[in-house]
């Protein structure tokens, strides 16, 4: 994950080779290195590893994608699409970083600041 500082010490991890069906909702950080068929909702950070795959929506404070996402991605602050990432779906983020080689197929909406920011 691009952000080294964590809001809290909790980390939910879906390891490589694991396939999970359902919705993940947590206050802590989430990392997907396996496959998730369902949605992720967290107030902290989410990372989709290079071998990770999500078929559903991802909503988090900061999101880093190195793998594949098929669905809506909403980052309240920053979204990072790493070099070999693939996103098929709409994205929404206050800040967006796209590395060369990333693939994105959908609509993009950007806000000038995060919904929680005051006076920016």
Secondary structure in CASP SS format (residue, H / E / C, confidence):
PFRMAT SS
TARGET T0000
AUTHOR 0000-0000-0000
METHOD secondary structure of the structure
MODEL  1
X C 1.00
X C 1.00
X C 1.00
X C 1.00
X C 1.00
X C 1.00
X C 1.00
X C 1.00
X C 1.00
X C 1.00
X E 1.00
X E 1.00
X E 1.00
X E 1.00
X C 1.00
X C 1.00
X C 1.00
X C 1.00
X E 1.00
X E 1.00
X E 1.00
X C 1.00
X C 1.00
X E 1.00
X E 1.00
X E 1.00
X C 1.00
X C 1.00
X E 1.00
X E 1.00
X E 1.00
X E 1.00
X C 1.00
X C 1.00
X E 1.00
X E 1.00
X E 1.00
X C 1.00
X C 1.00
X E 1.00
X E 1.00
X E 1.00
X C 1.00
X C 1.00
X E 1.00
X E 1.00
X E 1.00
X E 1.00
X C 1.00
X C 1.00
X C 1.00
X C 1.00
X E 1.00
X E 1.00
X E 1.00
X C 1.00
X C 1.00
X E 1.00
X E 1.00
X E 1.00
X E 1.00
X E 1.00
X E 1.00
X E 1.00
X E 1.00
X C 1.00
X C 1.00
X E 1.00
X E 1.00
X E 1.00
X C 1.00
X C 1.00
X E 1.00
X E 1.00
X E 1.00
X E 1.00
X E 1.00
X E 1.00
X E 1.00
X E 1.00
X E 1.00
X C 1.00
X C 1.00
X C 1.00
X C 1.00
X E 1.00
X E 1.00
X E 1.00
X C 1.00
X C 1.00
X E 1.00
X E 1.00
X E 1.00
X E 1.00
X E 1.00
X E 1.00
X E 1.00
X E 1.00
X C 1.00
X C 1.00
X C 1.00
X C 1.00
X E 1.00
X E 1.00
X E 1.00
X C 1.00
X C 1.00
X E 1.00
X E 1.00
X E 1.00
X C 1.00
X C 1.00
X C 1.00
X C 1.00
X C 1.00
X C 1.00
X C 1.00
X C 1.00
X C 1.00
X C 1.00
END
